[in-house]
């Protein structure tokens, strides 16, 4: 079995823990040189099987996801649950990027395997902390905005790199410090430590998206700033709104031109 085939099978698994365990096996097999990469492999699996996700949480409109006060245990659990759901979707989006797009350099596939592996670790850390509060993944409704953008960009690798890691996931770089401060205020130091781990890893994930976005821009001979703006309009990407974590975005590979444009949004 190839790495891309293994990624699709892992993506199709509905049980989150089983998906995590299978991904650990795939990652170990890759590290042991037991899986090959064929960028030209023609894959035509049944896409009705993806994304593999459990019956719960119930998926609702983003505006229907209620916010709770952080001073209650349930309120904190709601926030942690929302982050857990984001990380679950992030596992799937990394696996989808891995299997779906052909004719990319070998490093592209190993990069997205590394992302999937780390997103799975984030998911399990958050799920474990949620359980320590007496709740579990699936106990609260969630929205599906991240996967909706993954689905919309499935026919265009450039759009995928532009609008998922560089847009949807990059919002996490901005949001984590704000959320971290809220957990610090309620003295949930275990959650603060998890958020520190997530932020550091997510900088690397967005950097991977930036790298492959710029690679494809060079390959297609298009201007990165102009094509990004056009893709945002074409795919109706969410508007970028402050606050922005400029330091994290810079570390993730956004250019000074791109960062200057963000200042106009503030």
LINSULFEN-V531155 format. One line per field, one symbol per residue. ss: DSSP state (h for helix, s for strand, l for the rest). psi: psi as a letter, one per 20 degrees, with the letter a starting at -180 (. if undefined). burial: # if it has 16 or more other ideal C-beta (glycine too) atoms within 10 Angstrom, else .. A space follows every 50 residues. Layout:
# LINSULFEN-V531155
ss=???
psi=???
burial=???
This chain:
# LINSULFEN-V531155
ss=lshhhhhhhhhhlllhhhhhhhhhhhhhhhhllllsllllllllllhhhl llllllllsllhhhllllllllhhhhhhhhhhhhhhhhhhhhhhhhhhhh lllllhhhhhhhhhhhhhhhhhhhhhhhhhhhlllllllllsllhhhhhh hhllllhhhhhhhhhhhhhhhhhhhhhhhhhhhhhlllhhhhhhhhhhhh hhhhhhhhhhhhhhhhhhhhlllhhhhhhhhhhhlllllllllllhhhhh hllllhhhhhhhhlll
psi=qrhhghgghghiphpghhggghhggggghghjkipqpnhjpoplroiiiq poqrhqqpprqhiioqqqpiiqghghhgghgghghghghhghhghghghg orkqqhhghhghggggghhhggghgggghghijjrrpiiqrrrkgghhhg ghjijohghghgifhifghhhhhhhghghghhhhhjkmhghggghggggg hhghghhgggghghghgghilqpggghggghgggjlqqqpqrqpngghhg hjjprhgghhhhhii.
burial=..###########..#..##.##..##..#....#.#............# ###...#.#.....#....#....########################## #..#...##.#################.##....#.##.#####.##.## .##..#####################..##.##....#..##.##..##. ###.#########.###......#..##..##..#.#......##..##. .###...#........
